[in-house]
């Protein structure tokens, strides 16, 4: 599976003439922007592969995992598991100054979720898909226990 994702990225790079970047130099909000989409795609894939059901039910299941509140709970459990690099990216994301407000979460939860999404974006852009999946699995397990 990972090979096909890399092939997808290689196809994007080739088709659109995209070059490699140093993702450490990108703003945490940019990392969070792509991380939000990458994380949601992982969650949607998990939910859909667990069973076919109505789109409304799929949406409810996905929303329960991708909300700022859910991500803030996940990151609480994940912080001790972060590498030094991941913790640094998380802090940069959490300490960023987003231009939007949380709809159904406190500002603290929103900033923690932004930090989490920044980590997901960094891992995605660096093709660290196994690590991304490990963290998502650990986060989902922690949410289930809570």
VEXVODO-910299 format. One line per 8 residues: their letters; for each residue x, y, z of N, C-alpha, C, O. Coordinates in steps of 0.2 Angstrom, whole numbers, padded with zeros to 4 digits. Example, Ala and Ser with C-alpha at 12.3 -4.5 7.8 and 13.67 -1.06 7.14 Angstrom:
BEGIN
AS = 0066/-0028/0039/0062/-0022/0039/0066/-0016/0039/0071/-0017/0042; 0064/-0011/0035/0068/-0005/0036/0064/0000/0039/0067/0006/0040
This chain:
BEGIN
XXXXXXXX = 0004/-0006/0000/0000/0000/0000/0004/0006/0000/0003/0011/-0004; 0009/0006/0004/0014/0012/0005/0017/0014/-0002/0018/0020/-0004; 0019/0009/-0006/0022/0010/-0012/0017/0013/-0017/0020/0018/-0021; 0011/0012/-0017/0006/0015/-0021/0005/0023/-0019/0004/0027/-0024; 0006/0024/-0013/0005/0031/-0011/0011/0035/-0013/0011/0040/-0015; 0017/0032/-0012/0023/0035/-0015/0023/0036/-0022/0025/0041/-0025; 0020/0031/-0026/0019/0032/-0033/0014/0038/-0035/0015/0041/-0039; 0009/0038/-0031/0005/0044/-0031/0008/0050/-0031/0007/0055/-0035
XXXXXXXX = 0012/0051/-0025/0016/0057/-0024/0021/0058/-0030/0022/0064/-0033; 0024/0053/-0032/0029/0054/-0038/0025/0056/-0044/0028/0060/-0048; 0019/0053/-0045/0015/0055/-0051/0013/0063/-0050/0014/0067/-0055; 0012/0065/-0044/0010/0072/-0043/0016/0076/-0045/0016/0081/-0049; 0022/0075/-0042/0028/0078/-0043/0030/0079/-0051/0032/0084/-0053; 0029/0073/-0054/0031/0073/-0061/0026/0077/-0065/0028/0081/-0070; 0019/0076/-0064/0014/0079/-0068/0014/0087/-0067/0013/0090/-0072; 0015/0089/-0061/0014/0096/-0060/0021/0099/-0059/0022/0105/-0057
XXXXXXXX = 0027/0096/-0060/0034/0098/-0059/0035/0101/-0052/0037/0107/-0052; 0033/0097/-0047/0034/0099/-0040/0041/0097/-0038/0043/0092/-0040; 0044/0101/-0034/0051/0099/-0032/0051/0097/-0024/0046/0099/-0021; 0056/0094/-0022/0056/0093/-0015/0058/0099/-0011/0061/0104/-0013; 0055/0099/-0005/0056/0105/0000/0058/0103/0006/0058/0097/0008; 0061/0108/0010/0063/0107/0017/0057/0109/0021/0055/0115/0022; 0053/0104/0023/0046/0105/0027/0047/0108/0034/0043/0111/0036; 0054/0108/0036/0055/0111/0043/0054/0119/0042/0053/0123/0047
XXXXXXXX = 0055/0121/0036/0055/0129/0035/0048/0131/0033/0047/0137/0033; 0043/0127/0033/0036/0129/0032/0033/0131/0038/0035/0129/0044; 0028/0136/0038/0025/0138/0044/0021/0132/0047/0018/0128/0043; 0020/0132/0053/0016/0127/0056/0008/0127/0054/0005/0122/0054; 0006/0133/0052/-0001/0133/0049/-0002/0130/0043/-0007/0127/0041; 0004/0130/0039/0004/0127/0032/0004/0120/0033/0001/0116/0030; 0008/0117/0038/0009/0110/0039/0002/0108/0042/0000/0102/0040; -0001/0112/0046/-0008/0110/0049/-0013/0110/0043/-0018/0105/0044
XXXXXXXX = -0013/0114/0038/-0017/0114/0033/-0017/0107/0029/-0023/0104/0028; -0011/0105/0027/-0011/0099/0024/-0012/0093/0028/-0015/0088/0027; -0010/0094/0035/-0011/0088/0040/-0018/0087/0041/-0020/0081/0042; -0022/0092/0041/-0030/0092/0042/-0032/0087/0037/-0036/0082/0038; -0031/0088/0031/-0033/0084/0025/-0030/0077/0025/-0034/0072/0024; -0024/0076/0027/-0021/0070/0027/-0024/0065/0033/-0025/0060/0032; -0025/0068/0039/-0028/0065/0044/-0035/0063/0043/-0037/0057/0044; -0039/0068/0040/-0046/0066/0038/-0046/0060/0033/-0050/0056/0034
XXXXXXXX = -0042/0060/0028/-0042/0055/0023/-0040/0048/0027/-0043/0043/0025; -0035/0048/0031/-0034/0042/0035/-0040/0039/0039/-0042/0034/0038; -0043/0044/0043/-0049/0042/0046/-0055/0040/0042/-0058/0035/0043; -0056/0044/0036/-0061/0042/0032/-0060/0035/0029/-0065/0031/0028; -0054/0033/0027/-0052/0027/0024/-0053/0021/0030/-0056/0016/0028; -0051/0022/0036/-0053/0017/0041/-0060/0016/0042/-0062/0010/0042; -0064/0021/0042/-0071/0021/0043/-0074/0017/0037/-0078/0012/0038; -0073/0019/0031/-0076/0016/0025/-0074/0009/0025/-0078/0004/0023
XXXXXXXX = -0068/0007/0026/-0065/0000/0026/-0068/-0004/0031/-0068/-0011/0031; -0071/-0001/0037/-0074/-0005/0042/-0081/-0007/0040/-0083/-0012/0043; -0084/-0004/0035/-0090/-0007/0033/-0094/-0001/0029/-0093/0005/0030; -0098/-0004/0025/-0102/0000/0020/-0108/0003/0024/-0112/-0002/0027; -0110/0009/0024/-0116/0012/0027/-0118/0018/0024/-0114/0021/0020; -0123/0021/0027/-0126/0027/0024/-0121/0033/0025/-0117/0033/0030; -0120/0037/0020/-0115/0043/0020/-0116/0047/0027/-0111/0050/0030; -0122/0048/0029/-0124/0052/0035/-0120/0048/0041/-0117/0052/0045
XXXXXXXX = -0121/0042/0042/-0118/0038/0047/-0110/0038/0047/-0106/0039/0052; -0107/0038/0040/-0100/0039/0039/-0098/0045/0042/-0093/0046/0045; -0102/0051/0040/-0100/0057/0042/-0100/0058/0050/-0095/0061/0052; -0105/0055/0053/-0105/0056/0060/-0099/0052/0063/-0096/0055/0068; -0097/0046/0061/-0091/0043/0063/-0085/0047/0062/-0080/0047/0067; -0084/0049/0056/-0078/0053/0055/-0078/0059/0059/-0072/0061/0062; -0083/0063/0059/-0083/0069/0063/-0081/0068/0071/-0078/0072/0074; -0083/0062/0073/-0081/0061/0080/-0074/0060/0081/-0071/0061/0087
XXXXXXXX = -0070/0059/0076/-0063/0058/0076/-0059/0064/0074/-0053/0065/0076; -0062/0068/0070/-0058/0074/0067/-0060/0080/0070/-0057/0085/0068; -0064/0081/0075/-0066/0087/0078/-0060/0090/0082/-0055/0086/0084; -0059/0096/0083/-0054/0099/0087/-0054/0096/0094/-0049/0095/0097; -0060/0095/0097/-0060/0092/0104/-0057/0085/0103/-0053/0083/0108; -0059/0081/0098/-0056/0074/0098/-0049/0074/0097/-0045/0070/0100; -0046/0079/0093/-0039/0079/0091/-0035/0081/0098/-0030/0079/0099; -0038/0086/0101/-0035/0088/0108/-0035/0082/0113/-0030/0082/0116
XXXXXXXX = -0040/0078/0113/-0039/0072/0117/-0034/0067/0115/-0030/0065/0119; -0034/0066/0109/-0029/0062/0106/-0022/0064/0107/-0017/0060/0109; -0021/0071/0106/-0014/0073/0107/-0011/0073/0114/-0005/0072/0116; -0016/0073/0119/-0014/0072/0126/-0011/0066/0127/-0006/0065/0131; -0014/0060/0124/-0011/0054/0125/-0005/0053/0121/0000/0049/0123; -0004/0056/0115/0001/0056/0111/0008/0059/0113/0013/0057/0111; 0007/0065/0116/0013/0069/0118/0019/0065/0120/0025/0066/0118; 0018/0060/0125/0024/0056/0127/0027/0052/0122/0033/0050/0123
XXXXXXXX = 0023/0050/0117/0026/0046/0111/0029/0050/0106/0032/0047/0102; 0028/0057/0106/0031/0061/0100/0039/0060/0101/0042/0060/0106; 0042/0060/0095/0049/0061/0095/0051/0068/0096/0046/0072/0097; 0057/0070/0097/0059/0077/0098/0057/0081/0093/0054/0087/0094; 0058/0079/0086/0056/0083/0081/0048/0084/0080/0046/0090/0079; 0044/0079/0082/0037/0079/0082/0034/0084/0087/0030/0088/0086; 0038/0083/0093/0036/0088/0099/0037/0095/0097/0033/0100/0099; 0043/0096/0094/0044/0103/0092/0039/0106/0087/0037/0112/0087
XXXXXXXX = 0037/0102/0082/0032/0104/0077/0025/0105/0080/0022/0110/0079; 0024/0101/0085/0018/0101/0089/0017/0108/0092/0012/0112/0092; 0023/0110/0096/0023/0116/0100/0022/0122/0095/0019/0127/0097; 0026/0122/0089/0025/0127/0084/0018/0128/0082/0016/0134/0081; 0015/0122/0081/0008/0123/0079/0003/0125/0084/-0001/0129/0083; 0004/0123/0090/0000/0124/0096/0001/0132/0097/-0004/0135/0100; 0007/0134/0097/0008/0141/0098/0007/0146/0092/0008/0152/0093; 0005/0144/0087/0003/0148/0081/-0002/0153/0082/-0006/0152/0087
XXXXXXXX = -0003/0157/0078/-0009/0162/0078/-0013/0161/0073/-0013/0165/0068; -0018/0156/0073/-0023/0155/0068/-0027/0161/0067/-0029/0165/0071; -0030/0161/0060/-0034/0167/0058/-0041/0165/0059/-0046/0169/0058; -0043/0159/0061/-0050/0157/0062/-0051/0155/0070/-0046/0154/0073; -0057/0154/0071/-0059/0152/0078/-0062/0145/0078/-0065/0143/0073; -0062/0142/0083/-0065/0135/0084/-0072/0136/0084/-0075/0141/0087; -0076/0132/0081/-0083/0132/0081/-0086/0129/0087/-0090/0132/0091; -0084/0123/0089/-0087/0119/0094/-0081/0116/0099/-0082/0111/0102
XXXXXXXX = -0076/0121/0100/-0071/0119/0105/-0068/0125/0108/-0069/0131/0105; -0065/0124/0113/-0062/0130/0116/-0055/0132/0112/-0053/0128/0108; -0053/0138/0113/-0047/0140/0110/-0041/0136/0111/-0037/0134/0107; -0040/0133/0117/-0035/0129/0119/-0036/0122/0115/-0031/0120/0113; -0041/0119/0115/-0042/0113/0111/-0041/0114/0104/-0038/0110/0101; -0043/0120/0101/-0042/0122/0094/-0034/0122/0093/-0032/0120/0088; -0030/0125/0097/-0023/0126/0096/-0020/0119/0097/-0015/0118/0093; -0022/0115/0102/-0019/0109/0102/-0020/0104/0096/-0016/0101/0094
XXXXXXXX = -0026/0105/0093/-0028/0102/0087/-0024/0104/0081/-0022/0100/0077; -0023/0111/0081/-0018/0113/0076/-0011/0111/0076/-0008/0109/0071; -0009/0110/0082/-0002/0107/0084/-0002/0100/0081/0003/0097/0078; -0007/0096/0083/-0008/0089/0080/-0008/0089/0073/-0005/0084/0070; -0012/0093/0070/-0013/0093/0062/-0006/0095/0059/-0004/0092/0054; -0002/0099/0062/0005/0101/0060/0009/0095/0060/0013/0094/0055; 0009/0091/0065/0013/0085/0065/0011/0080/0060/0015/0077/0056; 0004/0079/0059/0002/0075/0054/0004/0077/0047/0006/0073/0042
XXXXXXXX = 0004/0084/0046/0006/0087/0039/0013/0086/0038/0015/0084/0033; 0017/0087/0043/0024/0085/0043/0026/0078/0041/0030/0077/0036; 0023/0074/0044/0024/0066/0043/0022/0065/0036/0025/0061/0032; 0016/0067/0034/0013/0066/0027/0018/0068/0022/0020/0065/0017; 0020/0075/0023/0025/0078/0017/0031/0074/0017/0035/0074/0012; 0034/0071/0023/0040/0068/0023/0039/0060/0022/0044/0057/0022; 0033/0058/0020/0032/0052/0018/0033/0047/0023/0034/0041/0022; 0032/0049/0029/0032/0045/0035/0025/0042/0037/0023/0043/0042
XXXXXXXX = 0023/0038/0032/0016/0035/0033/0015/0030/0038/0010/0030/0042; 0020/0026/0039/0020/0021/0045/0019/0025/0052/0015/0023/0056; 0024/0030/0053/0023/0034/0059/0017/0037/0060/0014/0037/0065; 0014/0040/0054/0008/0043/0055/0002/0038/0057/-0002/0040/0061; 0002/0033/0054/-0003/0027/0056/-0002/0025/0063/-0007/0024/0066; 0004/0024/0065/0006/0022/0072/0003/0027/0077/-0001/0026/0082; 0004/0034/0076/0001/0039/0080/-0007/0039/0080/-0010/0040/0085; -0009/0039/0074/-0017/0039/0073/-0020/0033/0077/-0025/0033/0081
XXXXXXXX = -0017/0027/0076/-0019/0021/0080/-0019/0022/0087/-0023/0020/0091; -0013/0024/0090/-0012/0026/0097/-0017/0031/0099/-0020/0030/0105; -0019/0036/0095/-0023/0041/0097/-0030/0039/0097/-0034/0040/0102; -0032/0035/0093/-0039/0032/0092/-0040/0027/0098/-0045/0027/0101; -0035/0023/0100/-0035/0019/0106/-0036/0022/0112/-0040/0020/0117; -0033/0028/0113/-0033/0032/0119/-0040/0035/0119/-0043/0036/0125; -0043/0037/0114/-0050/0040/0114/-0055/0035/0116/-0060/0036/0119; -0054/0029/0113/-0058/0023/0115/-0059/0022/0122/-0064/0020/0125
XX = -0053/0022/0125/-0052/0021/0133/-0055/0026/0137/-0058/0025/0142; -0055/0032/0134/-0058/0038/0138/-0065/0038/0139/-0068/0043/0142
